[in-house]
Amino acid sequence: MNRALVGIIMGSESDLPVMKSASDVLLQFEVAHEVRIVSAHRTVHKMISYGEGAKKRGLEVIIAGAGGAAHLPGMIASLTPLPVIGVPIKTSSLDGVDSLLSIAQMPSGIPVATVAINGSANAALLACQILAIKYQEILSKLECYRADMRDKVIASAEKIEKESDAKKS
């Protein structure tokens, strides 16, 4: 897929280290995406344009990272019918709890899916799950990803059990 299916947005460049994990996961699943800085407070017109034009440009999911008051995910959700996944970003003053509550407590009618504080990798996985409803190749990659995780846990558990049993002998 050449066109971007997922938009990753954030309020400022300082959010990029957290949001890079979302991009890394999407690259792993070969999901085309775009990364943009779109501030709900400092570039409101750019944010409105981005949200209103997202579907027309071919995006199918938006991942929005925000710290502090964390208005970006909700504001974008109010501008587009696309699913929006909010990533609360840890801040120095309240450790991201303020961001988490701001994103999770959206008013009825304008939902925003919310992941853990700094959980942009899970946001990307959720975006892949949403896209997998429509795109078989993404579904196949998700199934392999989950099987690999399962196999690693089983191998790790077997190793620890053997080591534990050897110490008993």
Disulfide bonds with the S-S distance in Angstrom:
none
